[in-house]
Amino acid sequence: MAGTLNKVMLIGHLGDDVKMHYFEEGNSLGRFPLATNETYVNKKTGERITSTEWHNIVVRNKLAEICEKYLSKGDKVYCEGRIKSRQWEQDGVTKYTTEIHVTDMTFLTTKKDLNQPNEEGSQNVPEDNSVLKPSPKKEEDDLPF
């Protein structure tokens, strides 16, 4: 393979509100932690175990402003981007971090959406917890062969 690929896709929940940083030239940067969970059953004990992995998410400019406006702690999002590692020196100690620089994002569930009443006066609460449902398969009767 001649090229390389650095691509990350995550679905998880915000661990905190978006923290914004603004720069002189009108650019902005948003940061927030994202939690992804893995659940499995221990074969020996039969115990259900959930492990959480935390990711440092970075969004820029317009996407950062949209995230700040609409997202809050606990919201579920789909993020797509790339892994970036960086280092800096603080008090004579070299520090390292790994971040996910997001280029595309989809809001799956937001508390602001769930708490706002719709036209009929009821709240927009999903009927079940599954957000990503596969579409039902269609039977095609009019096949030409």
C-alpha positions in Angstrom: 0.0 0.0 0.0 1.5 3.3 -1.0 -0.6 5.6 1.2 -1.5 5.7 4.8 -4.8 6.3 6.7 -5.5 8.1 9.9 -9.2 8.0 10.5 -11.3 7.6 13.7 -15.0 7.1 14.0 -16.5 7.2 17.5 -20.0 7.1 19.0 -20.1 8.2 22.6 -21.4 10.5 25.3 -19.9 13.9 26.3 -18.2 13.7 29.7 -18.4 17.5 30.1 -19.6 20.7 28.4 -17.6 22.1 25.5 -14.8 24.3 26.6 -14.1 27.1 24.1 -10.9 29.0 23.3 -11.0 32.0 21.0 -8.1 33.5 19.1 -7.3 37.0 17.7 -8.0 36.2 14.0 -11.6 35.0 14.7 -10.6 31.3 15.0 -12.0 29.2 17.8 -11.3 25.8 19.3 -13.6 23.6 21.4 -12.5 20.7 23.6 -14.5 18.1 25.4 -14.1 14.5 26.7 -16.0 11.7 25.0 -16.7 8.4 26.7 -17.2 5.2 24.7 -18.2 2.0 26.5 -17.6 -1.7 25.9 -19.8 -4.2 27.6 -19.1 -7.9 27.9 -19.8 -10.9 30.1 -17.0 -12.5 32.1 -17.1 -16.2 31.1 -15.8 -17.4 34.4 -18.1 -15.4 36.7 -21.0 -14.6 34.4 -20.7 -11.0 35.6 -21.5 -8.2 33.1 -18.6 -5.8 32.8 -18.5 -2.4 31.3 -15.3 -0.6 30.5 -15.1 3.0 29.5 -12.5 4.6 27.3 -12.1 8.4 27.4 -11.1 10.4 24.3 -10.0 14.0 24.1 -12.1 15.6 21.3 -11.0 18.8 19.5 -13.3 20.8 17.2 -12.4 24.0 15.3 -14.1 27.2 14.2 -17.7 26.9 13.0 -18.1 23.3 14.2 -16.7 24.3 17.6 -19.3 27.1 17.9 -22.1 24.8 16.9 -21.0 22.2 19.5 -20.9 24.9 22.2 -24.4 26.1 21.3 -26.1 22.7 21.1 -24.2 20.1 23.1 -23.9 19.5 26.8 -22.7 16.9 29.2 -24.3 13.5 28.5 -25.3 14.1 24.9 -24.6 11.3 22.4 -22.6 12.1 19.3 -21.0 10.5 16.3 -17.5 12.0 15.6 -15.2 11.4 12.7 -11.7 12.7 12.4 -8.1 11.8 12.9 -5.7 11.1 15.8 -3.1 13.7 16.7 -0.5 13.5 19.4 1.3 16.4 20.8 3.8 17.3 23.5 4.8 20.3 25.5 6.9 21.2 28.5 5.5 22.4 31.8 7.6 23.1 34.8 10.5 21.2 33.3 8.4 18.1 32.7 7.5 16.9 29.2 3.8 16.2 28.9 2.1 14.2 26.2 -1.5 13.9 25.0 -3.4 12.2 22.3 -6.5 14.0 20.8 -9.1 13.3 18.2 -9.3 16.2 15.8 -12.9 16.0 14.5 -13.8 17.0 11.0 -17.4 15.7 10.8 -19.9 15.3 13.6 -23.6 14.2 13.9 -25.6 14.9 17.0 -27.5 11.7 17.9 -29.3 12.7 21.1 -29.1 16.1 22.9 -30.7 17.0 26.2 -31.9 20.3 24.7 -33.9 18.4 22.0 -35.4 16.0 24.5 -36.5 18.7 26.9 -38.2 21.0 24.4 -41.9 20.4 23.8 -43.0 19.7 20.2 -46.1 21.2 18.5 -48.5 18.9 20.3 -47.1 20.0 23.7 -45.4 16.6 24.5 -41.7 16.2 24.8 -39.5 14.7 22.1 -38.5 11.6 23.9 -37.4 8.6 21.8 -39.6 5.5 22.2 -36.5 3.3 22.8 -32.8 3.7 23.5 -31.6 2.7 20.1 -30.6 5.7 18.0 -29.1 3.9 15.0 -31.6 1.5 13.6 -31.0 -0.4 10.4 -33.6 0.4 7.8 -36.1 -2.4 7.1 -35.3 -4.4 4.0 -37.6 -3.8 1.1 -38.9 -6.6 -1.0 -38.7 -5.8 -4.7 -41.4 -7.6 -6.6 -40.9 -5.8 -9.9 -37.6 -7.4 -10.8 -37.0 -7.5 -14.6 -35.4 -11.0 -14.5 
